[in-house]
């Protein structure tokens, strides 16, 4: 039984050694994707506002 427990401890530390960095990396990637999506939505909203202002300004010059 001593060999079984030793093997489980070694396997557990191996999974811990790989699992924690993978979990941290996945969490950072998820956060960066959400941040990028928010920045893209803000940029599209600002671009839409600029186009509306340009249309209003160009209409004012014609009149």
Residue frames as a rotation matrix with the C-alpha (Angstrom) as fourth column:
UNK 1
0.561 0.828 0.000 0.00
0.828 -0.561 0.000 0.00
0.000 0.000 -1.000 0.00
UNK 2
0.213 -0.554 -0.805 2.94
0.334 -0.733 0.593 2.37
-0.918 -0.395 0.029 0.58
UNK 3
-0.772 -0.535 0.342 3.74
0.463 -0.105 0.880 2.35
-0.435 0.838 0.329 -3.13
UNK 4
-0.086 0.843 0.532 0.15
0.948 -0.095 0.304 3.24
0.307 0.530 -0.791 -4.04
UNK 5
0.725 0.363 -0.586 0.08
0.590 -0.767 0.254 6.27
-0.357 -0.529 -0.770 -1.75
UNK 6
-0.193 -0.881 -0.433 3.47
0.252 -0.471 0.845 7.41
-0.948 0.054 0.313 -2.97
UNK 7
-0.725 -0.027 0.688 2.32
0.686 0.052 0.726 7.13
-0.055 0.998 -0.019 -6.57
UNK 8
0.340 0.925 0.172 -0.86
0.909 -0.370 0.194 9.10
0.242 0.090 -0.966 -5.75
UNK 9
0.525 -0.220 -0.822 1.13
0.389 -0.797 0.462 11.85
-0.757 -0.563 -0.333 -4.04
UNK 10
-0.610 -0.793 -0.012 3.52
0.294 -0.239 0.925 12.10
-0.736 0.561 0.379 -6.99
UNK 11
-0.489 0.521 0.700 0.61
0.836 0.052 0.546 12.13
0.248 0.852 -0.461 -9.43
UNK 12
0.562 0.739 -0.372 -1.20
0.822 -0.552 0.144 14.74
-0.099 -0.386 -0.917 -7.33
UNK 13
0.163 -0.588 -0.793 1.81
0.209 -0.765 0.610 17.04
-0.964 -0.265 -0.002 -7.27
UNK 14
-0.786 -0.424 0.450 2.28
0.488 0.022 0.873 16.56
-0.380 0.906 0.189 -11.02
UNK 15
-0.033 0.872 0.489 -1.34
0.932 -0.150 0.331 17.54
0.362 0.466 -0.807 -11.68
UNK 16
0.663 0.223 -0.715 -0.96
0.583 -0.753 0.305 20.48
-0.470 -0.619 -0.629 -9.29
UNK 17
-0.303 -0.890 -0.340 2.25
0.307 -0.429 0.850 21.55
-0.902 0.153 0.403 -11.02
UNK 18
-0.873 0.014 0.488 0.50
0.485 -0.091 0.870 21.61
0.056 0.996 0.073 -14.42
UNK 19
-0.051 0.997 0.066 -3.03
0.959 0.031 0.280 22.48
0.277 0.077 -0.958 -13.35
UNK 20
0.283 0.158 -0.946 -2.39
0.651 -0.756 0.068 25.70
-0.704 -0.635 -0.317 -11.46
UNK 21
-0.655 -0.544 -0.524 -0.46
0.012 -0.701 0.713 27.46
-0.755 0.461 0.466 -14.28
UNK 22
-0.822 0.429 0.375 -3.01
0.493 0.205 0.846 26.28
0.286 0.880 -0.380 -16.85
UNK 23
0.151 0.918 -0.366 -5.86
0.988 -0.134 0.073 27.57
0.018 -0.373 -0.928 -14.66
UNK 24
0.009 -0.231 -0.973 -4.14
0.373 -0.902 0.217 30.93
-0.928 -0.365 0.078 -14.18
UNK 25
-0.916 -0.395 -0.068 -3.46
0.061 -0.307 0.950 31.23
-0.396 0.866 0.306 -17.92
UNK 26
-0.518 0.801 0.300 -7.05
0.765 0.278 0.580 30.37
0.381 0.530 -0.757 -18.79
UNK 27
0.286 0.619 -0.731 -8.35
0.874 -0.482 -0.067 32.94
-0.394 -0.620 -0.679 -16.29
UNK 28
-0.343 -0.494 -0.799 -6.11
0.096 -0.865 0.493 35.68
-0.935 0.092 0.344 -17.71
UNK 29
-0.968 0.005 0.251 -7.15
0.250 0.061 0.966 34.79
-0.011 0.998 -0.060 -21.29
UNK 30
-0.130 0.991 -0.004 -10.82
0.969 0.128 0.209 34.93
0.208 0.023 -0.978 -20.34
UNK 31
0.266 0.194 -0.944 -10.38
0.612 -0.791 0.010 38.31
-0.745 -0.580 -0.329 -18.69
UNK 32
-0.656 -0.585 -0.476 -8.48
-0.015 -0.621 0.784 39.73
-0.754 0.521 0.399 -21.66
UNK 33
-0.783 0.446 0.433 -11.14
0.577 0.262 0.774 38.52
0.231 0.856 -0.462 -24.10
UNK 34
0.248 0.905 -0.345 -13.86
0.966 -0.259 0.014 40.23
-0.077 -0.337 -0.938 -22.07
UNK 35
0.038 -0.328 -0.944 -11.79
0.298 -0.898 0.324 43.41
-0.954 -0.293 0.064 -21.90
UNK 36
-0.915 -0.401 0.048 -11.19
0.134 -0.188 0.973 43.32
-0.381 0.896 0.225 -25.66
UNK 37
-0.396 0.851 0.344 -14.90
0.865 0.220 0.451 42.83
0.309 0.476 -0.823 -26.35
UNK 38
0.412 0.529 -0.741 -15.73
0.768 -0.639 -0.029 45.80
-0.490 -0.557 -0.670 -24.12
UNK 39
-0.341 -0.618 -0.708 -13.13
0.066 -0.767 0.638 47.99
-0.938 0.171 0.303 -25.83
UNK 40
-0.912 0.045 0.407 -14.45
0.409 0.130 0.903 47.00
-0.012 0.991 -0.137 -29.26
UNK 41
0.047 0.999 0.019 -18.01
0.987 -0.049 0.151 47.87
0.152 0.011 -0.988 -28.25
UNK 42
0.320 0.000 -0.947 -16.85
0.464 -0.872 0.156 51.24
-0.826 -0.490 -0.279 -26.93
UNK 43
-0.716 -0.651 -0.251 -14.91
0.062 -0.418 0.907 51.94
-0.695 0.633 0.339 -30.14
UNK 44
-0.672 0.544 0.502 -17.92
0.698 0.239 0.675 51.05
0.248 0.804 -0.540 -32.30
UNK 45
0.358 0.824 -0.440 -20.15
0.914 -0.405 -0.014 53.29
-0.190 -0.397 -0.898 -30.19
UNK 46
0.011 -0.439 -0.899 -17.72
0.174 -0.884 0.434 56.18
-0.985 -0.161 0.067 -30.52
UNK 47
-0.916 -0.351 0.193 -17.41
0.220 -0.038 0.975 55.59
-0.334 0.936 0.112 -34.26
UNK 48
-0.246 0.916 0.317 -21.20
0.942 0.149 0.299 55.61
0.227 0.373 -0.900 -34.61
UNK 49
0.459 0.383 -0.802 -21.42
0.642 -0.767 0.001 58.90
-0.615 -0.515 -0.598 -32.72
UNK 50
-0.454 -0.706 -0.544 -18.78
0.050 -0.630 0.775 60.46
-0.890 0.325 0.321 -34.96
UNK 51
-0.844 0.179 0.505 -20.66
0.534 0.196 0.823 59.42
0.049 0.964 -0.261 -38.09
UNK 52
0.211 0.972 -0.102 -23.90
0.977 -0.208 0.037 60.93
0.015 -0.108 -0.994 -36.75
UNK 53
0.272 -0.189 -0.943 -22.13
0.311 -0.910 0.272 64.19
-0.910 -0.368 -0.189 -35.98
UNK 54
-0.789 -0.613 -0.038 -20.57
0.128 -0.225 0.966 64.21
-0.601 0.757 0.256 -39.44
UNK 55
-0.485 0.697 0.529 -23.98
0.840 0.203 0.504 63.71
0.244 0.688 -0.683 -41.08
UNK 56
0.507 0.682 -0.527 -25.53
0.804 -0.594 0.004 66.49
-0.310 -0.426 -0.850 -39.01
UNK 57
-0.030 -0.605 -0.795 -22.64
0.128 -0.791 0.598 68.86
-0.991 -0.084 0.101 -39.75
UNK 58
-0.897 -0.318 0.307 -22.65
0.319 0.014 0.948 68.13
-0.306 0.948 0.089 -43.47
UNK 59
-0.096 0.946 0.308 -26.42
0.973 0.025 0.228 68.72
0.208 0.322 -0.924 -43.57
UNK 60
0.466 0.242 -0.851 -25.99
0.581 -0.809 0.088 72.07
-0.667 -0.536 -0.518 -41.83
UNK 61
-0.519 -0.745 -0.419 -23.47
0.111 -0.544 0.832 73.26
-0.847 0.385 0.365 -44.43
UNK 62
-0.753 0.258 0.605 -25.78
0.655 0.212 0.725 72.51
0.059 0.943 -0.328 -47.32
UNK 63
0.189 0.979 -0.076 -28.68
0.980 -0.184 0.072 74.44
0.056 -0.088 -0.995 -45.90
